[in-house]
Amino acid sequence: MKFRCDRDALSEALQTVQRGVSSRPGIPALTGVLLEAASEGSLTLTTTDLEVSARLAIEVQVAEEGTALVPARLLGDTVKSLSDAPVEFESDQSQAHIRCAAYEGALRLLPAEDFPALQPPTGTRVVVEAQRFAEAVAQVARAASRDEARPMLTGVLVEVSREGITLVATDSYRLAVRELVATASGEAKSLVPERAMTEAGRAAQAIEKGDIELFIDQSQVSFHLGQLSLTSRLIDGEFPNYRQLLPERYENRLTGSRQQLIDAVRRVGLLARDTSPIRLEFNALGVKLSSSSPDLGQAVEAVESKYEGEDVTAAFNPNYLADGLAATIGNSVHVEVRDGLKPGVVRGETDDFTYLVMPVRLPTPVG
C-alpha cells in the first residue's frame, strides 16, 4: 500500500477514529487502526473495541492500493507531530514507512487478519438534524448510570416511531427524556450504551448543517455523519417503563432565570456533602435554598422568581438538580413540585425535554 496526503487531514482523521480504539492489551489487533487504500483515491480508517467501532473515509493520492493495520495511538501521535507538509505512507508485509519533509520513520504492523470484520448497517433508518441530535444527547446522557452492576441503566433508550425519536436515560435517581422530530422508515426500540451515544453526539456537534442517519437492528446501531460511521452493540436488557414515572403537570410551578438558579444551587450545594441534600422552600417570592453540614457550616440564598401554587418545601441532591437545570435550553426554566415526597420536574422553555429528580426525604420535625 502506498499513498500521499495532507498532514492535517490525516491527523484529524486519526484523532476521530481513535474513539473506537481498545485499551485492552490482551487483544493487540484492537489497538490498531485498519488502513484501506482504494484505487479511486480514498483511504478508509477503521477502529473497534468490539463494542464501539469507528470508520472514516478521506481523499488521498493512492499510488498502490492495499491494507495495513497500524498501532493507532502511535500513528496518531506521530502524524500529529509532523511538519506541515504532505505525508507519504508506504507499507510492506511488516512495517509502515512514513515520510514527511525531513522526517523518515517506520512502525511495525499488527496482523491485519486478526482485525474483526464489521457488519454493514441494516434495520430501521432514522434521519434527524445533526445539531438537534447532539443537543438531545447532551441533555439525556448525563442521567445514565455508571454502575455496571445494572447494565440496562448504563444506556440510553432510543424509541423510534414514524413521528419522531425519543431518547431516555435514568440512573434511578433522575430521569431525562427528550423528544426529537425525525424521519423514520419504521418503528424501533433499542438500548444504546451511553458511551456510544455520547461519541455520536460529539461527532454530530461538529456538523454545523446537515443530518445524521441512524440504522437500528436487533443487535447494533450505526450512526452515519458524512464520511464518518460509528457502530455500537446494543445492551441486552429491559429498560424500566419510564412513561409510568412521568407525572401530569404539577400545580406548583416556579419560573425563573435558568442561570441564576444554576449558580445558586451550585453555591449553596458546596456545603452539602455525602448524603446531605439542598433544601428548597418555594413561596410567593420565589425560592429559598439552604444547606448545612455539621463539619462545614451552612449557606442560604434566595432567588426571586415567579411562583404559582402553595408553599412547598422539598430537598434534592444538588448535583442532580444542577444537572437538570443545566440540561435545559433557553434563558428561563420551570421547576414543578407537588410536595417533599414526589419527584421534582425540570423543564426548559419548550416541552420537548423533561427531567425528573427524586427528592431526599427531610427528617420530621420533633413536636
C-alpha positions, 0 to 999 in steps of 0.5 A: 500500500502506498499513498500521499496526503495532507498532514492535517487531514490525516491527523484529524482523521486519526484523532476521530477514529481513535474513539473506537480504539481498545485499551485492552492489551490482551487483544493487540489487533484492537489497538490498531487502526485498519488502513484501506487504500482504494484505487479511486483515491480514498483511504478508509480508517477503521477502529473497534473495541468490539463494542464501539467501532469507528470508520472514516473515509478521506481523499488521498493520492493512492499510488498502490492500493492495499491494507495495513493495520497500524498501532493507532495511538502511535500513528496518531501521535506521530502524524500529529507531530509532523511538519506541515507538509504532505505525508507519504505512507508506504507499507510492506508485509511488516512495517509502515514507512512514513515520510514527511519533509525531513522526517523518515520513520517506520512502525511495525504492523499488527496482523491485519487478519486478526482485525474483526470484520464489521457488519454493514448497517441494516434495520430501521433508518432514522434521519434527524438534524445533526445539531438537534441530535447532539443537543438531545444527547447532551441533555439525556446522557448525563442521567445514565448510570455508571454502575455496571452492576445494572447494565440496562441503566448504563444506556440510553433508550432510543424509541423510534416511531414514524413521528419522531425519536425519543431518547431516555436515560435514568440512573434511578435517581433522575430521569431525562427524556427528550423528544426529537422530530425525525424521519423514520422508515419504521418503528424501533426500540433499542438500548444504546450504551451511553458511551456510544451515544455520547461519541455520536453526539460529539461527532454530530456537534461538529456538523454545523448543517446537515443530518445524521442517519441512524440504522437500528437492528436487533443487535447494533446501531450505526450512526452515519455523519458524512464520511464518518460511521460509528457502530455500537452493540446494543445492551441486552436488557429491559429498560424500566417503563419510564412513561409510568414515572412521568407525572401530569403537570404539577400545580406548583410551578416556579419560573425563573432565570435558568442561570441564576438558579444554576449558580445558586444551587451550585453555591449553596450545594458546596456545603452539602456533602455525602448524603446531605441534600439542598433544601428548597422552600418555594413561596410567593417570592420565589425560592429559598435554598439552604444547606448545612453540614455539621463539619462545614457550616451552612449557606442560604440564598434566595432567588426571586422568581415567579411562583404559582401554587402553595408553599412547598418545601422539598430537598434534592441532591444538588448535583442532580438538580444542577444537572437538570437545570443545566440540561435545559435550553433557553434563558428561563426554566420551570421547576414543578413540585407537588410536595417533599415526597414526589419527584421534582420536574425540570423543564426548559422553555419548550416541552420537548425535554423533561427531567425528573429528580427524586427528592431526599426525604427531610427528617420530621420535625420533633413536636 
